[in-house]
Amino acid sequence: MAEETQTEAPAVVETMVVKVDGREVEVPKLTEDWQGNLVPTTVLQACKHAGNEIPHYCYHPKLPVAGNCRMCLVHVGMPGRLGPDGKPPTNEDGSLKIDPMVLPYERQTPKGVIGCATNLVPGMEIYASSPETKQMREAVLESLLINHPLDCPICDQAGECKLQEYSSEHGQSESSFAEYKVHKPKKVNLGPRIILDAERCVLCTRCIRFSRDIADDDALGIVNRGSYNTISTFLDTPFDNNYTLNTVDLCPVGALTSKDFRFQMRVWFLKETRSLCSSCGTGCNTLIGSRENTMYRYEPRENNAVNGPWMCDSGRLNYKWIGREDRLSEVTGASGWATAIIEISAKLEEAQPGSVAIIGGARQTNEELYLLKKLANKLEAITDSAPRSGQGDNLLCCPDKNPNSAGSRLIGIANEDLGSRFAEIAQGIEAGTITSLIVFGDDVTKHGIDETLLDKLDLLVVSDILPNATTSKAHYLLPGCAHTEKRGTFTSVKGQVQKFMKALDGPGNARPEWEFLHELAENTTGQNGFSTIEGLFNQMAEEVEAFKDKELTWASLGNEGVTVEI
């Protein structure tokens, strides 16, 4: 008799009932804090659960609670204190008696609580949209705007500024302030990548808490007193770590701006495209901001399984090469794509088994590596990928600087030790047993296959994006596309298979590598594959063991990917 398989019962989430604007809402008693610990649910979180967003500046779900901006003030009602019988006071109908909170010495004045820092109490009533709450918000906004320069037309944050949005949604039409504004430092060079406009700062301290608690660099603080408070570094020490630009994302106003993006483009003109960072093996999820085929910025896209809402500065700024003027854009060695594919296919069909080597760079997509593997199987070719390594850290930056080393291993292009077969390939070229070499996305002259060896080859086919010593020796040079110019998937060092979308068009006659590899593989192997990226991925997922185990499809990857065993 077969043993019954036991499945773990789902964890029971303990809940409580509170009223939000008169409507009973069941919310969890505990929620995860910024460190992943279970802590009591707050008023702000309960309102969000109920579909009533409470405005806030200092609160961020991935940062410690500060409770200092007061924008989330909410009027609430609380059950009375327990009587001599140990029970709370009730109404005549037996229901729990709830008293709206008032100031202790001014009983007619409503008292608000800080929504982000006040835990729920059973029976609590939250008046999120009451006149009293609205009046509190108006007063806080007026206080924040007293010394604000109101320079929205020239502010980089315009269009995605919370102060601008909340002023419109919750503010007053007129201010009662009649004094002179306090002027604070402007265009402060806070660090190599950050400019501070202190007049715009609302002192939410998000930047301080991120630097101290997430980036482990306690570099920022508040100096001076009263209306002259401002963000600063210690003794003018530059604010310089590999995560400083996250403070620009966190800043709810236009106080912290990126030198790279400052005054480059209005955000409402930008087209946003979901993508991935290709600077290392972490696979940070990103948003590409582009307009008229020009990329203007990278931003992190939240994925708690990979990078949360953060991204390192080095990866964020690693996009300028995409627009370089020396990008490879034309086919060389033939009169065009059609001729090149036909000629290369014919030469490969004539090649002796084992006389071909294929270098499939680990910066290529899973789909491209899969097609190269099909070619290798047909030609009995030796394959490998070049390793790239650098400095890592304990947050997001990975020492493996290839975005798809894991994919190269899973698909079978490289073994566990990337680059370990390069010496064998070099020896084969030297001995004359390897006469044809196909290189995608790697400069093999940096990995032991020098230019004198390349000169001995009967056929050298190279596909790349930028010129290098290997492309200069190619018999056929096939211009490829950056990951921002095509669709595909990468596999991160932790096994997340994630897809990215096309934001830009490649220069000249450059084509996504998977497109012409599909034609080359079909001509050489005689196997008709899929001519769409969705179909190609689904075919690959049925043949690559790690993908097959998870029953992956292009659609099942969603926007956040799926983790496989590596």
C-alpha positions in Angstrom: 0.0 0.0 0.0 1.5 3.3 -1.0 2.3 5.7 1.8 0.2 8.8 2.0 2.1 12.0 1.3 1.8 14.6 4.1 1.5 18.2 3.1 2.1 21.0 5.5 -1.0 23.0 6.4 -0.9 26.7 5.6 0.1 28.9 8.5 -3.0 30.4 10.2 -2.9 34.1 10.2 -4.3 35.6 13.3 -6.5 38.6 12.6 -8.5 41.3 14.4 -11.4 43.5 13.4 -11.1 47.3 13.3 -13.3 50.0 11.8 -12.0 52.2 9.0 -14.3 55.1 8.2 -17.2 53.2 9.7 -16.5 50.0 7.8 -15.4 46.8 9.6 -12.2 45.5 8.2 -10.4 42.2 9.2 -6.6 42.8 9.2 -3.7 40.6 10.3 -2.5 41.2 13.9 1.1 40.9 12.8 2.9 42.0 9.7 6.6 41.9 8.6 8.8 44.9 9.3 11.8 46.1 7.3 13.9 43.2 8.6 11.3 40.5 8.0 10.4 40.2 11.7 6.7 39.9 12.7 5.5 43.0 14.5 2.1 44.4 15.4 0.2 45.9 12.5 0.0 49.7 12.5 -2.9 52.1 11.8 -1.3 53.1 8.4 -1.0 49.4 7.3 -4.6 48.7 8.4 -5.9 51.6 6.3 -3.9 50.4 3.3 -5.4 46.9 3.8 -8.8 48.6 3.7 -8.0 50.4 0.5 -7.6 53.8 2.1 -4.1 55.1 1.5 -2.8 57.3 4.3 -0.4 60.0 3.0 3.1 59.8 4.4 6.7 61.0 3.8 9.0 59.4 6.4 7.4 55.9 6.4 8.8 53.3 4.0 8.1 49.6 4.4 11.8 48.7 3.9 13.1 51.1 6.5 12.9 51.5 10.3 9.9 53.5 11.4 10.8 57.1 12.4 7.4 58.8 12.8 8.8 62.3 12.4 7.0 63.8 9.4 3.5 63.7 10.9 1.9 63.5 7.5 0.1 60.3 8.5 -1.7 61.8 11.5 -5.1 60.1 11.8 -7.9 60.7 14.2 -8.9 57.5 16.0 -11.4 56.2 18.6 -10.4 53.9 21.4 -12.2 51.5 23.7 -12.5 52.8 27.3 -10.4 51.6 30.2 -11.4 48.4 31.9 -13.9 48.9 34.7 -13.9 47.3 38.2 -15.4 44.2 36.6 -12.5 43.8 34.3 -14.6 44.6 31.2 -14.4 47.7 28.9 -17.4 50.1 29.0 -20.3 49.3 26.6 -23.2 51.1 25.0 -26.8 50.5 25.9 -27.1 47.9 23.2 -24.1 46.0 24.6 -21.6 47.1 21.8 -18.2 48.3 22.8 -18.1 52.0 23.6 -15.6 53.9 21.5 -14.4 57.4 22.5 -12.7 59.6 19.8 -9.4 60.7 21.1 -9.0 64.3 22.3 -6.3 66.4 23.8 -6.1 65.9 27.6 -6.4 69.6 28.5 -8.6 70.7 25.6 -11.4 68.1 25.5 -13.0 69.6 22.4 -9.8 69.4 20.4 -9.3 66.1 18.5 -6.0 64.3 19.0 -4.3 62.5 16.2 -2.0 59.5 16.3 1.0 58.8 14.1 -0.3 56.2 11.7 3.0 54.6 10.9 4.0 54.2 14.5 0.7 53.4 16.3 -0.2 49.7 16.7 -3.7 48.5 16.3 -5.9 47.9 19.4 -8.9 45.5 19.2 -12.0 47.5 18.6 -10.2 50.6 17.4 -12.0 52.9 15.1 -10.0 54.8 12.5 -11.4 58.0 11.1 -9.2 58.1 8.0 -11.3 60.5 6.0 -13.0 62.5 8.8 -13.0 66.4 8.9 -10.7 66.2 11.9 -8.1 64.0 10.1 -8.3 66.3 7.0 -7.7 69.3 9.1 -4.6 67.7 10.6 -3.2 66.9 7.2 -3.8 70.4 6.0 -1.9 71.8 8.9 1.0 69.5 8.5 1.3 70.3 4.8 1.1 74.0 5.5 4.0 73.6 8.0 6.1 71.6 5.5 5.5 74.2 2.7 6.3 77.2 4.9 9.9 77.4 3.8 9.6 75.3 0.6 10.8 77.2 -2.5 7.8 76.1 -4.6 10.0 75.8 -7.7 8.1 72.9 -9.2 8.6 74.1 -12.8 12.4 73.6 -12.6 12.5 70.7 -10.1 13.7 67.3 -11.3 11.2 65.6 -9.0 8.2 67.3 -10.7 5.8 64.7 -11.9 6.8 62.1 -9.3 6.9 64.3 -6.2 4.9 63.3 -3.1 4.8 66.9 -1.8 3.4 68.1 -5.1 0.8 65.3 -5.1 -0.3 65.6 -1.5 -0.5 69.4 -1.8 -3.0 68.9 -4.6 -4.9 66.1 -2.8 -4.8 67.2 0.8 -3.5 70.7 1.0 -5.2 74.1 1.4 -5.7 76.5 -1.5 -4.2 79.4 0.5 -1.5 79.8 3.1 -1.8 82.0 6.2 2.0 82.3 6.4 3.0 86.0 5.9 6.7 86.0 6.9 9.9 85.6 4.9 10.9 82.1 4.0 14.1 80.6 5.5 16.7 80.1 2.7 18.9 77.1 3.0 21.9 75.9 1.0 21.2 75.0 -2.6 23.1 72.8 -5.1 25.1 71.2 -2.4 27.7 68.7 -3.7 26.9 66.0 -1.3 29.0 63.4 -3.0 30.2 62.3 -6.4 26.7 61.3 -7.6 24.3 63.3 -5.5 23.2 67.0 -5.4 21.3 68.3 -2.4 18.8 71.2 -2.4 18.2 71.7 1.3 15.3 74.1 0.8 13.2 71.3 -0.7 14.0 68.8 2.1 11.1 67.9 4.4 13.5 66.1 6.9 11.8 62.7 6.5 15.2 61.1 7.2 14.6 58.3 4.7 18.1 58.9 3.3 19.7 58.8 6.7 18.0 55.5 7.7 18.8 53.9 4.4 22.5 54.8 4.6 22.8 53.7 8.2 20.6 50.6 8.3 20.6 49.2 4.7 23.9 50.4 3.2 25.8 50.2 6.5 27.3 53.6 6.0 26.3 56.0 8.7 27.3 59.0 6.6 24.3 61.3 6.8 22.7 63.3 9.6 20.8 66.4 10.5 22.7 69.6 11.5 21.5 73.0 12.9 18.3 73.6 14.7 14.7 74.6 14.2 13.8 76.0 10.7 17.5 75.8 9.8 17.7 72.0 10.0 19.4 70.4 7.0 20.9 67.1 5.8 24.6 67.0 5.9 27.6 64.7 6.0 30.1 64.6 8.9 32.7 67.4 8.5 31.9 67.7 4.7 33.0 64.1 4.1 31.8 63.0 0.7 28.7 60.8 0.7 30.2 58.0 -1.4 29.2 54.4 -1.2 27.9 52.0 -3.9 24.3 52.6 -3.0 24.0 56.4 -2.7 21.6 56.8 -5.6 18.9 54.8 -3.8 18.5 57.9 -1.6 17.3 59.8 -4.7 14.6 57.1 -5.2 13.7 57.3 -1.6 13.5 61.1 -1.4 9.8 62.0 -1.6 10.6 65.5 -2.8 13.3 67.0 -5.0 15.9 67.5 -2.3 18.3 64.7 -3.4 18.9 64.5 -7.2 21.2 62.4 -9.3 24.0 64.2 -11.1 23.6 61.7 -13.9 19.9 62.4 -14.6 19.6 66.0 -13.3 18.0 68.3 -15.9 18.2 65.5 -18.6 14.5 64.8 -19.2 11.1 65.4 -17.8 9.8 62.2 -16.2 6.4 62.3 -17.9 8.1 62.1 -21.3 9.9 58.8 -20.4 8.7 55.4 -21.5 9.2 52.9 -18.8 10.3 49.3 -19.7 10.7 46.4 -17.3 14.2 45.0 -17.6 17.2 43.5 -15.6 20.6 44.8 -14.6 23.3 43.0 -16.6 26.3 44.2 -14.5 26.5 41.1 -12.3 24.9 37.8 -11.5 22.4 39.2 -8.9 19.8 40.0 -11.6 18.4 43.2 -10.0 15.0 44.1 -11.5 15.0 47.5 -13.2 12.9 50.0 -15.0 14.5 51.6 -18.1 13.5 55.3 -18.7 13.8 56.1 -22.4 12.6 58.5 -25.0 13.0 58.6 -28.8 15.4 55.6 -28.7 17.7 57.2 -26.1 18.1 55.7 -22.6 18.1 58.3 -19.8 18.1 56.3 -16.6 18.0 53.0 -14.8 15.8 52.6 -11.7 15.3 49.6 -9.4 12.0 47.7 -9.8 10.9 46.1 -6.6 11.3 42.3 -6.4 11.6 41.0 -2.8 13.1 37.7 -4.0 16.0 39.4 -5.7 16.8 43.0 -4.9 13.9 44.4 -2.9 13.5 48.1 -4.0 17.3 48.7 -4.1 20.1 48.7 -6.7 23.8 49.5 -6.6 25.2 52.6 -8.1 27.7 50.8 -10.4 24.9 48.8 -12.0 22.6 51.8 -12.2 25.1 53.9 -14.1 26.4 51.1 -16.4 24.3 51.9 -19.4 26.3 54.7 -21.3 28.0 52.1 -23.5 24.6 51.3 -25.1 24.7 54.6 -26.9 28.4 54.6 -27.9 29.2 55.9 -31.3 31.4 52.9 -32.1 28.7 50.3 -31.6 28.9 47.5 -34.2 26.1 48.1 -36.6 26.9 46.4 -39.9 27.5 42.8 -41.1 31.1 42.3 -42.4 32.4 39.4 -44.4 29.2 39.3 -46.5 26.9 41.6 -48.4 24.2 41.4 -45.7 22.4 39.2 -43.2 20.9 36.7 -45.6 24.1 36.1 -47.5 26.1 35.9 -44.2 23.8 33.3 -42.7 23.8 31.2 -45.9 27.6 31.2 -46.2 28.3 30.5 -42.6 25.7 27.6 -42.6 27.4 26.1 -45.7 30.9 26.3 -44.1 29.6 24.7 -40.9 27.9 21.9 -42.7 31.3 21.1 -44.3 33.1 21.2 -41.0 34.4 17.9 -39.6 32.9 16.7 -36.3 34.9 18.0 -33.5 36.7 20.7 -35.6 34.5 23.5 -34.3 34.6 25.4 -30.9 31.9 27.7 -29.6 32.3 30.4 -27.0 28.9 31.4 -25.8 29.3 34.4 -23.6 27.6 34.4 -20.2 26.2 37.8 -21.1 24.0 36.2 -23.7 20.4 35.2 -22.9 19.2 31.7 -22.0 17.5 31.4 -25.4 20.7 32.4 -27.3 22.8 29.9 -25.3 20.2 27.2 -26.0 20.5 27.8 -29.7 24.3 27.7 -29.5 24.1 24.4 -27.6 21.9 23.0 -30.4 24.6 24.0 -32.9 27.3 22.5 -30.7 25.5 19.2 -30.4 25.2 19.0 -34.2 28.8 19.9 -34.8 30.2 17.9 -31.8 31.8 21.2 -30.8 33.6 22.0 -27.6 31.9 24.9 -25.8 32.7 27.3 -22.9 31.9 30.8 -21.6 34.4 33.4 -20.3 34.4 34.2 -16.6 34.2 37.8 -15.4 34.9 38.6 -11.8 35.1 41.7 -9.6 34.4 43.0 -6.2 31.2 42.1 -4.4 29.6 43.1 -1.1 27.1 41.8 1.4 24.1 43.6 -0.1 23.5 43.2 -3.8 26.8 43.5 -5.7 27.9 40.0 -6.8 31.6 39.0 -7.6 30.4 37.2 -10.7 30.1 40.1 -13.3 28.3 37.9 -15.8 24.5 38.2 -15.8 24.0 34.7 -17.0 26.7 32.4 -15.7 24.1 30.1 -14.1 22.2 29.9 -17.4 25.4 29.0 -19.2 26.0 26.1 -16.8 22.4 24.9 -16.8 22.1 24.8 -20.6 25.5 23.1 -20.9 27.6 25.6 -22.6 30.0 25.8 -19.7 30.8 23.5 -16.8 30.9 24.6 -13.1 34.3 26.4 -13.7 33.7 28.9 -16.5 36.7 29.3 -18.8 38.2 25.9 -17.9 38.1 24.7 -21.5 39.8 27.8 -23.0 43.2 26.2 -22.8 41.9 23.0 -24.6 40.4 25.2 -27.3 43.7 27.1 -27.7 45.7 23.9 -27.9 43.2 22.5 -30.5 43.7 25.6 -32.7 47.5 25.4 -32.3 47.4 21.7 -33.3 45.1 22.3 -36.2 42.3 20.0 -34.9 40.0 23.0 -34.3 39.7 25.0 -37.5 36.4 26.9 -36.9 35.6 29.2 -33.9 32.2 30.8 -33.1 32.4 33.6 -30.5 29.3 35.3 -29.0 29.8 38.3 -26.7 33.4 37.6 -25.5 36.8 38.9 -26.3 38.7 35.6 -26.4 42.1 37.3 -26.7 41.7 38.2 -22.9 41.4 34.5 -22.1 44.4 32.8 -23.6 43.3 32.6 -27.3 45.5 35.4 -28.7 45.4 37.0 -32.1 48.1 34.7 -33.6 45.9 31.7 -32.8 42.9 33.5 -34.4 44.9 34.0 -37.6 45.3 30.2 -37.9 41.5 29.5 -38.1 39.8 28.8 -41.4 36.5 30.3 -40.0 36.0 32.8 -37.3 32.4 34.0 -36.7 32.0 36.7 -34.1 28.9 38.4 -32.8 29.3 41.3 -30.4 28.1 44.8 -29.5 31.3 46.8 -29.2 34.6 46.4 -31.2 37.5 44.5 -29.6 40.6 42.5 -30.6 38.4 39.4 -31.5 36.0 41.3 -33.7 38.8 42.8 -35.6 39.9 39.3 -36.7 36.5 38.0 -37.6 35.8 36.5 -41.1 32.1 37.2 -40.4 31.1 39.9 -37.9 27.5 39.8 -36.9 26.3 42.9 -34.9 24.2 42.0 -31.9 22.0 43.9 -29.6 22.3 45.0 -26.0 19.8 43.5 -23.6 17.9 46.8 -23.6 17.3 46.2 -27.4 15.7 42.8 -27.2 13.6 40.4 -25.2 14.9 37.3 -23.4 15.7 35.8 -20.0 18.7 35.5 -17.6 19.3 33.1 -14.8 20.8 34.7 -11.7 23.4 33.2 -9.4 20.6 32.2 -7.0 18.6 30.5 -9.8 16.0 33.1 -10.5 14.9 32.8 -14.2 13.7 36.3 -15.1 12.7 38.0 -18.3 13.4 41.4 -19.6 11.6 43.5 -22.3 12.8 45.6 -25.2 13.1 49.3 -24.6 15.2 50.5 -27.6 16.0 49.7 -31.2 19.5 48.5 -32.0 21.8 50.7 -34.2 22.0 50.2 -38.0 21.5 46.6 -39.0 22.2 45.1 -35.6 19.8 42.2 -34.7 18.9 40.4 -31.5 21.2 37.4 -31.5 18.5 34.8 -30.9 16.8 35.9 -34.2 19.8 35.1 -36.5 20.9 32.2 -34.3 17.5 30.6 -34.9 18.1 30.9 -38.7 21.7 29.6 -38.4 20.6 26.6 -36.2 17.8 25.8 -38.5 20.0 25.8 -41.6 22.8 23.8 -39.9 20.8 21.2 -37.9 17.7 21.0 -40.2 15.5 21.3 -37.1 12.8 24.0 -37.4 12.6 25.9 -34.2 10.4 28.7 -32.9 10.7 32.1 -34.5 9.2 34.0 -31.5 10.9 34.5 -28.1 7.9 33.0 -26.3 7.9 29.8 -28.3 11.7 29.5 -28.2 11.7 29.9 -24.4 8.9 27.3 -24.0 10.8 24.8 -26.3 14.0 25.4 -24.2 12.1 24.9 -21.0 11.0 21.4 -22.2 14.6 20.3 -22.8 16.7 21.9 -20.1 16.4 19.8 -17.0 16.3 22.5 -14.4 13.6 24.5 -16.3 11.6 21.3 -17.1 11.5 20.4 -13.4 9.7 23.7 -12.7 7.4 23.3 -15.7 8.4 26.8 -16.8 6.7 28.8 -19.6 7.3 32.3 -20.7 3.9 33.3 -19.3 4.6 31.6 -15.9 7.7 33.8 -15.3 5.5 36.8 -14.8 7.2 40.1 -13.9 9.3 38.7 -11.0 10.6 35.3 -12.4 10.7 31.8 -11.0 13.6 30.2 -9.0 15.1 26.9 -10.3 17.6 24.5 -8.8 21.2 25.3 -9.8 
